[in-house]
């Protein structure tokens, strides 16, 4: 007598005659196996051409930034501001970064002595005339007089602002997604229009000795604020990946 074997999930069966032609039984068994596995294969959805899934950890090709930049935030901070007559009218106290990752506002300290009695005025980055001295450091000029600057409304920081203060970002600790401290921010790299292209992170060392530097795109930082509105910065890389990153070194740009 034959043996009834199911050939599909819908309950249909075929009769295999144990006394029949061996070749015929082999052909039936092969067809039966193909039918049984077909539904399982159909459940696998192929990735559409040109569509890539987002990796949980950035790939080596886009994780790190190896280019130079037009301006270094650390060199702009504290730089003297002069007018067209060559008079020093203030110095840069802060650079405020907007949601488009651009330095939208420059805060200048005016008057005072050693910070005492100093007041602050704010103006847009685009109003600055930036050149370099023989060492490559920025020369900052603003087309206004000292009296006009003093007459400007006094700037005060609003804790509810969505902008990021460079003063607070510089030196801030960087953590990975596990909460481990993997470095601190040493530098922000700006293009000629004031957009923040990258962040330079100091890795390892002790009190700056033996520290090496890796640069990552500014957009790769996950930035939130703590209860004091200070920045909390996370980066989705491991300590080992950061230490193995290409070392970033500033190449001085001389005066034109």
C-alpha positions as CSV (number, residue, x, y, z in Angstrom):
1,X,0.0,0.0,0.0
2,X,1.1,3.6,-0.6
3,X,2.2,6.2,2.0
4,X,0.3,9.5,2.2
5,X,2.7,12.5,2.6
6,X,1.6,16.2,2.9
7,X,3.1,18.3,0.2
8,X,1.9,21.8,1.2
9,X,0.6,23.7,4.2
10,X,-2.9,23.6,2.9
11,X,-3.3,19.8,3.7
12,X,-3.1,18.3,0.3
13,X,-1.2,15.0,0.0
14,X,0.2,12.6,-2.6
15,X,0.5,8.9,-2.5
16,X,3.9,7.4,-2.7
17,X,3.7,3.7,-3.8
18,X,6.5,1.9,-2.1
19,X,6.4,-0.8,-4.8
20,X,6.5,1.7,-7.7
21,X,9.3,2.8,-10.1
22,X,12.3,4.0,-8.0
23,X,13.1,6.8,-10.5
24,X,9.5,8.0,-10.3
25,X,9.6,8.0,-6.5
26,X,12.8,10.1,-6.6
27,X,11.2,12.7,-8.9
28,X,8.1,12.9,-6.7
29,X,10.2,13.3,-3.5
30,X,12.2,16.1,-5.1
31,X,9.1,18.0,-6.2
32,X,7.7,17.5,-2.7
33,X,10.7,19.0,-1.0
34,X,10.6,22.0,-3.3
35,X,7.0,22.6,-2.5
36,X,7.6,22.4,1.3
37,X,10.4,24.9,1.3
38,X,8.8,27.4,-1.0
39,X,6.7,29.3,1.6
40,X,9.8,29.7,3.9
41,X,11.8,31.2,1.0
42,X,9.0,33.6,0.1
43,X,9.2,35.1,3.6
44,X,12.6,36.6,2.9
45,X,12.3,40.1,1.5
46,X,15.3,41.2,-0.5
47,X,16.7,44.7,0.0
48,X,15.6,47.0,-2.8
49,X,18.5,48.1,-5.1
50,X,20.2,51.3,-3.9
51,X,18.6,51.2,-0.4
52,X,21.1,51.0,2.5
53,X,20.2,50.4,6.1
54,X,21.7,52.7,8.7
55,X,24.5,51.0,10.6
56,X,24.4,51.1,14.4
57,X,28.0,52.2,14.4
58,X,29.3,54.7,11.8
59,X,31.4,53.2,9.0
60,X,35.1,54.1,8.8
61,X,34.5,56.1,5.6
62,X,32.2,58.7,7.3
63,X,33.1,58.5,10.9
64,X,36.1,60.8,11.0
65,X,36.9,64.2,9.5
66,X,40.4,64.6,7.9
67,X,40.1,67.9,6.1
68,X,41.4,71.3,7.3
69,X,39.1,74.2,7.9
70,X,39.0,77.9,7.3
71,X,38.9,79.0,11.0
72,X,39.4,77.6,14.4
73,X,37.0,78.6,17.1
74,X,39.7,78.5,19.7
75,X,41.6,81.2,17.8
76,X,38.5,83.4,17.3
77,X,37.6,83.2,20.9
78,X,39.4,86.1,22.7
79,X,40.6,87.7,19.4
80,X,40.7,91.5,19.4
81,X,38.2,93.3,17.3
82,X,39.3,96.4,15.5
83,X,37.5,99.0,13.4
84,X,38.5,100.4,10.1
85,X,40.7,103.0,11.8
86,X,42.7,100.2,13.5
87,X,41.3,101.0,17.0
88,X,40.6,98.0,19.3
89,X,36.9,98.2,20.1
90,X,36.4,94.9,21.9
91,X,37.2,91.2,21.9
92,X,35.3,88.1,21.0
93,X,33.8,86.4,24.1
94,X,31.5,83.8,22.5
95,X,30.3,82.3,19.3
96,X,26.6,81.2,19.2
97,X,25.8,78.2,17.0
98,X,22.2,78.0,15.6
99,X,20.2,74.9,14.7
100,X,21.7,75.0,11.2
101,X,25.1,74.5,12.7
102,X,26.3,78.0,11.8
103,X,27.8,80.7,14.0
104,X,24.9,83.0,13.7
105,X,25.9,85.4,16.5
106,X,29.3,86.8,17.7
107,X,29.4,88.2,21.2
108,X,32.0,90.9,21.9
109,X,33.1,92.3,25.2
110,X,33.3,96.1,25.4
111,X,35.1,98.2,27.9
112,X,35.9,97.2,31.4
113,X,39.2,96.0,32.9
114,X,40.1,92.4,33.3
115,X,36.4,91.6,32.8
116,X,35.2,94.0,35.5
117,X,32.7,96.5,34.2
118,X,32.7,94.8,30.7
119,X,29.4,94.9,28.8
120,X,28.5,92.7,25.8
121,X,27.2,93.4,22.3
122,X,26.1,90.9,19.7
123,X,26.4,91.0,15.9
124,X,26.2,88.6,13.1
125,X,29.2,86.5,11.9
126,X,28.7,87.9,8.3
127,X,29.6,91.4,9.5
128,X,33.1,90.4,10.5
129,X,36.0,91.0,8.1
130,X,38.4,88.2,8.8
131,X,42.0,88.0,7.6
132,X,45.2,86.5,9.0
133,X,48.4,87.8,10.3
134,X,51.8,86.4,9.4
135,X,51.4,83.5,11.9
136,X,48.0,82.5,10.5
137,X,46.0,83.8,13.5
138,X,42.8,85.7,12.7
139,X,42.6,89.4,12.4
140,X,39.0,90.5,13.1
141,X,37.6,93.8,11.9
142,X,34.2,95.3,12.3
143,X,33.0,98.3,10.4
144,X,31.8,100.4,13.4
145,X,33.1,102.9,15.9
146,X,33.7,102.3,19.5
147,X,30.9,104.7,20.4
148,X,28.5,102.9,18.1
149,X,29.4,99.6,19.7
150,X,28.8,101.0,23.2
151,X,25.4,102.3,22.1
152,X,24.3,98.8,20.9
153,X,21.8,97.0,23.2
154,X,23.5,95.0,25.8
155,X,23.5,91.2,25.1
156,X,22.6,88.8,27.8
157,X,22.4,85.0,27.5
158,X,19.0,83.5,27.5
159,X,19.0,80.1,29.1
160,X,16.0,79.1,27.1
161,X,17.8,79.8,23.8
162,X,18.2,76.9,21.4
163,X,21.7,78.1,20.4
164,X,24.9,76.5,21.6
165,X,27.6,78.5,23.2
166,X,31.1,77.8,22.0
167,X,32.3,78.9,25.4
168,X,30.4,75.9,26.9
169,X,31.3,73.4,24.2
170,X,35.0,73.9,24.3
171,X,36.4,71.5,26.9
172,X,33.1,69.6,27.3
173,X,33.4,65.9,28.0
174,X,32.3,63.5,25.2
175,X,30.7,60.2,26.1
176,X,29.8,57.2,24.1
177,X,26.3,55.8,24.1
178,X,27.2,53.6,27.1
179,X,27.9,56.7,29.1
180,X,31.7,56.3,29.2
181,X,33.8,59.4,28.8
182,X,35.9,58.9,25.6
183,X,37.4,62.4,25.3
184,X,36.8,66.1,25.4
185,X,36.2,68.8,22.8
186,X,39.4,70.7,22.0
187,X,38.3,72.6,18.9
188,X,35.5,73.5,16.5
189,X,36.3,73.9,12.8
190,X,34.5,76.5,10.8
191,X,34.2,77.1,7.1
192,X,34.5,80.6,5.6
193,X,30.8,81.2,6.1
194,X,30.9,80.3,9.8
195,X,29.3,76.8,9.5
196,X,30.8,74.4,12.0
197,X,32.1,71.5,9.9
198,X,33.8,69.4,12.5
199,X,34.7,68.9,16.1
200,X,38.2,68.0,17.3
201,X,38.2,65.6,20.2
202,X,41.2,65.1,22.5
203,X,41.8,61.4,23.3
204,X,44.0,59.9,26.1
205,X,46.9,61.6,27.7
206,X,47.1,63.3,31.1
207,X,46.7,67.0,31.6
208,X,47.2,67.4,27.8
209,X,50.5,65.4,27.8
210,X,50.3,62.5,25.3
211,X,46.9,63.5,24.1
212,X,46.1,62.8,20.5
213,X,43.3,64.3,18.4
214,X,40.6,62.9,16.2
215,X,38.0,65.0,14.3
216,X,34.4,64.0,13.7
217,X,31.7,65.8,11.7
218,X,29.8,68.2,14.0
219,X,26.5,66.7,12.9
220,X,27.6,63.3,14.4
221,X,27.4,64.7,17.9
222,X,24.2,64.0,19.9
223,X,23.8,67.1,22.1
224,X,21.4,67.7,24.9
225,X,21.4,69.8,28.0
226,X,21.6,69.0,31.7
227,X,19.6,70.8,34.4
228,X,22.1,73.7,34.3
229,X,21.6,74.0,30.5
230,X,25.2,72.9,30.0
231,X,25.8,70.7,27.0
232,X,25.7,66.9,27.4
233,X,27.5,65.4,24.4
234,X,27.4,61.8,23.1
235,X,29.1,60.2,20.1
236,X,28.3,56.8,18.7
237,X,31.8,55.4,18.6
238,X,33.8,53.2,21.0
239,X,36.9,54.4,22.8
240,X,39.0,52.0,20.6
241,X,37.6,53.4,17.4
242,X,38.4,56.9,18.5
243,X,41.9,56.0,19.5
244,X,42.4,54.2,16.2
245,X,41.1,57.2,14.2
246,X,43.4,59.1,11.8
247,X,45.2,61.8,13.9
248,X,44.0,65.3,13.1
249,X,46.6,68.0,13.0
250,X,46.1,71.7,12.2
251,X,48.1,72.9,9.2
252,X,48.6,76.7,9.7
253,X,47.3,78.9,7.0
254,X,49.5,82.0,6.4
255,X,48.4,85.5,5.6
256,X,47.4,86.1,2.0
